[in-house]
Amino acid sequence: MSEAVLAMLGLPPTDCLVTGDRLETDVRMGLDAGMSAAIILTGATTAAMLQESSVVPTYVLERLADLLPG
């Protein structure tokens, strides 16, 4: 699915960032597709779960607003 979206947008995976609150779905999908991936610790994944997981996101955010400047 991610390949289809990237093709539609005309973007390489290295220019994209997947954000989500689930390590095993959101983050893994992005990483498997060659994208950077950010986990947001406001939903399904806690900091403790992150430390136990073999899935290692590129970025760890406390909230989605952390992506915005300033």
Legacy VTK file of the C-alpha trace (Angstrom):
# vtk DataFile Version 3.0
C-alpha trace
ASCII
DATASET POLYDATA
POINTS 70 float
0.000 0.000 0.000
2.741 2.487 0.860
4.376 1.877 -2.530
1.145 2.842 -4.291
0.837 6.068 -2.317
4.475 6.980 -2.952
4.044 6.317 -6.672
0.886 8.422 -6.780
2.668 11.311 -5.047
5.853 10.864 -7.057
8.006 10.866 -3.924
10.883 8.638 -2.914
10.530 6.957 0.495
13.539 8.861 1.831
11.581 12.129 1.495
8.671 10.879 3.617
7.882 10.501 7.296
5.260 8.111 8.636
3.763 9.097 11.983
1.589 6.926 14.161
0.914 5.576 17.620
1.397 1.862 16.891
4.844 0.316 16.585
3.838 -2.936 14.923
1.694 -1.343 12.213
2.363 2.362 11.600
6.063 2.492 12.384
6.935 -0.922 10.945
5.139 -0.112 7.675
7.107 3.095 7.241
10.442 1.536 8.081
9.794 -1.479 5.845
9.022 0.900 2.964
12.292 2.804 3.473
10.748 5.854 5.130
11.586 7.532 8.391
9.039 6.760 11.083
7.923 8.640 14.183
6.088 7.052 17.090
3.763 9.344 19.005
3.370 8.310 22.624
-0.218 9.513 22.999
-2.108 6.394 22.030
-1.516 2.685 21.740
2.219 2.695 22.508
3.737 3.714 25.833
7.366 4.556 26.579
7.697 1.229 28.390
6.357 -0.671 25.381
8.793 1.199 23.138
11.770 0.086 25.235
10.645 -3.549 25.029
10.029 -3.543 21.269
12.343 -4.711 18.511
10.804 -2.031 16.257
12.976 1.091 16.507
11.398 4.291 15.175
13.508 7.076 13.712
11.880 9.620 16.033
9.979 9.468 19.319
7.433 12.211 19.972
5.400 12.973 23.064
2.629 14.560 20.977
1.874 15.304 17.340
2.460 19.026 17.873
6.148 18.232 18.417
6.425 18.061 14.605
5.529 21.751 14.282
8.164 24.481 14.460
8.443 26.760 17.423
LINES 1 71
70 0 1 2 3 4 5 6 7 8 9 10 11 12 13 14 15 16 17 18 19 20 21 22 23 24 25 26 27 28 29 30 31 32 33 34 35 36 37 38 39 40 41 42 43 44 45 46 47 48 49 50 51 52 53 54 55 56 57 58 59 60 61 62 63 64 65 66 67 68 69
